[in-house]
Amino acid sequence: MDLKTYIESGILELYVAGQLSDQENREVYDQMRKHPEVLQEVLEIEAAVIKLTAAVSPKPSAYIFEHIKKHLGLNEEETKVVSITRPKHNWLTYASVAAAVLLGVGLFWSINQNNALEKQISDAEVENSYLEVQMEDTRKELAATENILKAIRGKDVIAIPLGGQGDFASTYAKVYWNKKENLIYLDAQGLPEAPEGKVYQVWSLTLNPLTPTSLGTIDDFNSDDTKIFNIKNTNESQAFGITLEPAGGSEIPTLEQLYTLGIVSTT
């Protein structure tokens, strides 16, 4: 998709104005999450709407009240002498009352319009703040993803696929091992969520004799969206395995709960 054409199509202005269908709103929201340029354009449109709305807002109610007083010829510093003689025709009284009622209605309408505008501005500011937070989160996620990709694509990184074992043959994982930095990146996307009270535990193995060394438990597995974890590994590993253990981990792996296993290639 050409982002420039999409931004210039006018759909973002309709989104800000609330004129799109639910499906179109979801599509625009997805584009904002995927493309920071689209999100920035929406923020700029909303800022322009807020400035324009503020520029045409009604005058303060105090000014309107003074205008009404002036129109009716009222002055707090003067004392009016009012005749008690009943006029022959009372049409002028009726007209004055009607004018006062109309002005009062106008004043009430202006106040309501001002309050409504203030609420719209407040709602826009809240939404703007929310979008700014979303944009910052998106930037952080992109930066983290770029760092991970850079780490696992390094020339000193060894990739070890971990295949599913026994009853868990459908599971899988992958280890990216940087020996120089004594660090592995574990991509555990192929594992199901850990049951309550259980955690996944990662093991470094030497094969002759078979000796497991725990690399720790993945306590935040269920809550982590990427399912990619960096783990220290200072061992001369010949294989890696993942088991499901009771919360807190185990001293030795539970082989009946061995989900994945992979051997480091010697070539």
C-alpha positions as CSV (number, residue, x, y, z in Angstrom):
1,M,0.0,0.0,0.0
2,D,1.2,3.5,-0.9
3,L,1.2,5.4,2.4
4,K,1.3,8.8,0.8
5,T,-1.7,8.0,-1.4
6,Y,-3.5,6.6,1.7
7,I,-2.8,9.7,3.8
8,E,-3.9,12.1,1.0
9,S,-7.1,10.1,0.3
10,G,-9.0,12.0,3.0
11,I,-10.0,9.0,5.0
12,L,-8.0,10.1,8.1
13,E,-9.9,13.4,8.2
14,L,-13.2,11.4,8.1
15,Y,-11.8,9.2,10.9
16,V,-11.1,12.2,13.1
17,A,-14.6,13.6,12.3
18,G,-16.2,10.3,13.3
19,Q,-17.8,9.8,9.8
20,L,-16.5,6.3,9.1
21,S,-18.2,2.9,9.7
22,D,-17.1,0.6,12.4
23,Q,-15.2,-1.5,9.9
24,E,-13.5,1.5,8.4
25,N,-12.6,2.8,11.9
26,R,-10.9,-0.6,12.7
27,E,-9.0,-0.5,9.4
28,V,-7.7,3.0,10.1
29,Y,-6.8,2.0,13.7
30,D,-4.8,-1.0,12.3
31,Q,-3.0,1.3,9.9
32,M,-2.0,3.6,12.8
33,R,-0.6,0.7,14.7
34,K,1.4,-0.6,11.7
35,H,2.6,2.7,10.3
36,P,3.9,5.6,12.6
37,E,3.4,8.0,9.7
38,V,-0.3,7.4,9.7
39,L,-0.5,7.8,13.4
40,Q,1.4,11.1,13.3
41,E,-0.9,12.4,10.5
42,V,-4.0,11.6,12.7
43,L,-2.4,13.5,15.6
44,E,-1.7,16.5,13.4
45,I,-5.3,16.5,12.1
46,E,-6.7,16.3,15.6
47,A,-4.5,19.2,16.8
48,A,-5.6,21.3,13.8
49,V,-9.3,20.6,14.7
50,I,-8.8,21.6,18.3
51,K,-7.2,24.9,17.3
52,L,-9.9,25.7,14.8
53,T,-12.7,24.8,17.3
54,A,-11.1,27.0,20.0
55,A,-10.9,29.9,17.5
56,V,-14.6,29.9,16.8
57,S,-15.8,29.2,20.3
58,P,-18.5,31.6,21.8
59,K,-17.5,34.7,23.7
60,P,-17.3,34.3,27.5
61,S,-20.6,34.3,29.3
62,A,-19.6,37.5,31.3
63,Y,-19.3,39.4,28.1
64,I,-22.7,38.2,26.9
65,F,-24.2,39.2,30.3
66,E,-22.8,42.7,30.0
67,H,-24.0,42.9,26.4
68,I,-27.6,42.1,27.6
69,K,-27.3,44.7,30.4
70,K,-26.2,47.3,27.9
71,H,-28.9,46.4,25.4
72,L,-31.6,46.8,28.2
73,G,-30.1,50.1,29.3
74,L,-29.3,48.9,32.8
75,N,-26.7,50.7,34.9
76,E,-25.9,49.7,38.5
77,E,-24.7,53.2,39.3
78,E,-27.8,55.0,38.3
79,T,-31.2,55.1,40.1
80,K,-34.1,55.0,37.8
81,V,-37.4,56.8,38.6
82,V,-40.2,54.6,37.4
83,S,-43.7,56.1,36.8
84,I,-46.5,54.2,38.4
85,T,-48.9,55.6,35.8
86,R,-50.4,52.7,33.8
87,P,-49.8,53.4,30.1
88,K,-52.7,53.6,27.8
89,H,-51.3,50.8,25.6
90,N,-49.1,48.0,27.0
91,W,-47.7,46.7,23.7
92,L,-44.3,48.1,24.6
93,T,-44.2,46.2,27.9
94,Y,-45.0,43.0,26.0
95,A,-42.3,43.7,23.5
96,S,-39.7,44.3,26.3
97,V,-40.6,41.1,28.0
98,A,-40.4,39.2,24.8
99,A,-37.0,40.7,24.0
100,A,-35.8,39.8,27.5
101,V,-37.0,36.2,27.1
102,L,-35.3,35.9,23.7
103,L,-32.1,37.3,25.0
104,G,-32.3,34.9,28.0
105,V,-32.8,31.9,25.7
106,G,-29.9,33.1,23.6
107,L,-27.7,33.4,26.7
108,F,-28.7,29.9,27.8
109,W,-28.0,28.4,24.3
110,S,-24.5,30.1,24.3
111,I,-23.6,28.8,27.7
112,N,-24.7,25.2,26.6
113,Q,-22.7,25.5,23.4
114,N,-19.6,26.7,25.3
115,N,-19.9,23.8,27.8
116,A,-20.3,21.3,24.9
117,L,-17.3,22.7,23.2
118,E,-15.2,22.5,26.4
119,K,-16.2,18.9,26.7
120,Q,-15.3,18.1,23.1
121,I,-11.9,19.8,23.6
122,S,-11.3,17.8,26.8
123,D,-12.3,14.5,25.1
124,A,-9.9,15.4,22.2
125,E,-7.1,16.1,24.6
126,V,-7.6,12.7,26.3
127,E,-7.7,10.9,23.0
128,N,-4.6,12.7,21.8
129,S,-2.8,11.8,25.0
130,Y,-3.8,8.1,24.5
131,L,-2.6,8.1,20.9
132,E,0.7,9.6,22.0
133,V,1.1,6.8,24.6
134,Q,0.3,4.3,21.9
135,M,2.7,5.8,19.5
136,E,5.5,5.7,22.1
137,D,4.7,2.1,22.9
138,T,4.8,1.3,19.2
139,R,8.2,3.0,18.9
140,K,9.6,1.0,21.8
141,E,8.2,-2.3,20.4
142,L,9.8,-1.5,17.0
143,A,13.1,-0.7,18.6
144,A,13.0,-3.9,20.7
145,T,12.2,-6.0,17.6
146,E,15.0,-4.4,15.6
147,N,17.5,-5.2,18.5
148,I,16.3,-8.8,18.6
149,L,16.6,-9.2,14.8
150,K,20.1,-7.7,14.8
151,A,21.1,-10.0,17.6
152,I,19.9,-13.3,16.1
153,R,21.2,-12.4,12.6
154,G,24.8,-11.8,13.8
155,K,27.5,-13.8,12.1
156,D,28.6,-15.4,15.4
157,V,25.1,-16.7,16.2
158,I,24.3,-20.4,16.0
159,A,20.7,-21.4,15.3
160,I,19.5,-24.6,17.0
161,P,16.0,-25.8,16.3
162,L,14.2,-27.6,19.1
163,G,11.7,-30.3,18.0
164,G,8.7,-31.5,19.9
165,Q,9.1,-34.7,22.0
166,G,6.8,-37.6,22.8
167,D,3.3,-36.4,23.7
168,F,4.3,-32.9,22.8
169,A,5.4,-33.6,19.2
170,S,3.4,-30.6,17.9
171,T,5.5,-28.1,19.9
172,Y,8.7,-26.5,18.8
173,A,11.2,-23.7,19.7
174,K,14.4,-22.3,18.5
175,V,17.6,-21.2,20.2
176,Y,20.0,-18.6,18.8
177,W,23.3,-18.9,20.7
178,N,26.0,-16.2,20.7
179,K,29.0,-18.0,22.2
180,K,31.1,-14.8,22.3
181,E,28.5,-13.0,24.4
182,N,27.5,-16.1,26.4
183,L,23.9,-15.4,25.5
184,I,21.0,-17.2,23.9
185,Y,17.8,-15.9,22.4
186,L,15.0,-18.4,22.8
187,D,12.1,-18.2,20.4
188,A,9.4,-20.2,22.2
189,Q,6.4,-19.2,20.0
190,G,5.7,-22.9,19.4
191,L,4.9,-23.7,23.1
192,P,1.4,-23.5,24.6
193,E,0.6,-21.4,27.6
194,A,1.9,-22.8,30.8
195,P,-0.8,-24.2,33.1
196,E,-1.4,-22.5,36.4
197,G,1.2,-23.4,39.0
198,K,3.7,-24.5,36.2
199,V,6.6,-22.8,34.4
200,Y,8.8,-23.7,31.5
201,Q,12.4,-24.4,32.4
202,V,15.3,-24.2,30.0
203,W,18.2,-26.6,30.1
204,S,21.8,-26.7,28.7
205,L,22.9,-30.3,28.1
206,T,26.2,-32.1,27.7
207,L,25.6,-35.6,26.1
208,N,28.5,-37.8,27.3
209,P,27.7,-38.3,30.0
210,L,24.2,-36.7,29.9
211,T,24.4,-33.7,32.3
212,P,21.7,-31.1,32.5
213,T,22.3,-27.6,33.7
214,S,19.4,-25.3,34.4
215,L,19.4,-21.9,32.6
216,G,16.4,-20.8,34.6
217,T,12.6,-20.6,34.4
218,I,10.5,-18.5,32.1
219,D,8.2,-17.0,34.7
220,D,6.6,-14.4,32.4
221,F,6.0,-16.8,29.5
222,N,2.2,-16.4,29.4
223,S,2.2,-12.6,29.6
224,D,5.0,-12.0,27.1
225,D,3.6,-11.2,23.6
226,T,6.8,-11.8,21.6
227,K,7.7,-15.2,23.3
228,I,11.3,-14.3,22.7
229,F,13.6,-14.4,25.8
230,N,17.3,-13.7,26.2
231,I,19.1,-16.0,28.7
232,K,22.7,-16.1,29.9
233,N,24.5,-19.3,29.0
234,T,28.2,-19.8,30.0
235,N,28.1,-23.5,29.4
236,E,29.7,-25.6,26.7
237,S,26.3,-26.8,25.6
238,Q,25.9,-29.7,23.3
239,A,22.1,-29.6,23.3
240,F,19.2,-27.5,24.7
241,G,15.9,-28.7,26.1
242,I,12.7,-27.2,27.6
243,T,10.6,-29.0,30.3
244,L,7.4,-28.0,32.2
245,E,8.1,-27.9,35.9
246,P,6.3,-26.8,39.1
247,A,6.5,-23.1,39.8
248,G,10.0,-22.2,41.0
249,G,11.6,-24.8,38.8
250,S,13.4,-28.1,39.5
251,E,16.9,-29.2,40.2
252,I,16.8,-31.8,37.5
253,P,14.5,-31.9,34.5
254,T,11.3,-33.9,34.6
255,L,11.7,-36.1,31.5
256,E,8.0,-37.0,31.3
257,Q,7.4,-33.2,30.7
258,L,10.2,-32.7,28.1
259,Y,8.5,-30.6,25.5
260,T,11.3,-29.8,23.1
261,L,14.9,-30.9,22.5
262,G,17.6,-29.8,20.0
263,I,21.3,-30.8,19.5
264,V,23.9,-28.3,18.7
265,S,25.4,-29.0,15.2
266,T,29.1,-29.7,15.2
267,T,29.6,-28.8,11.6
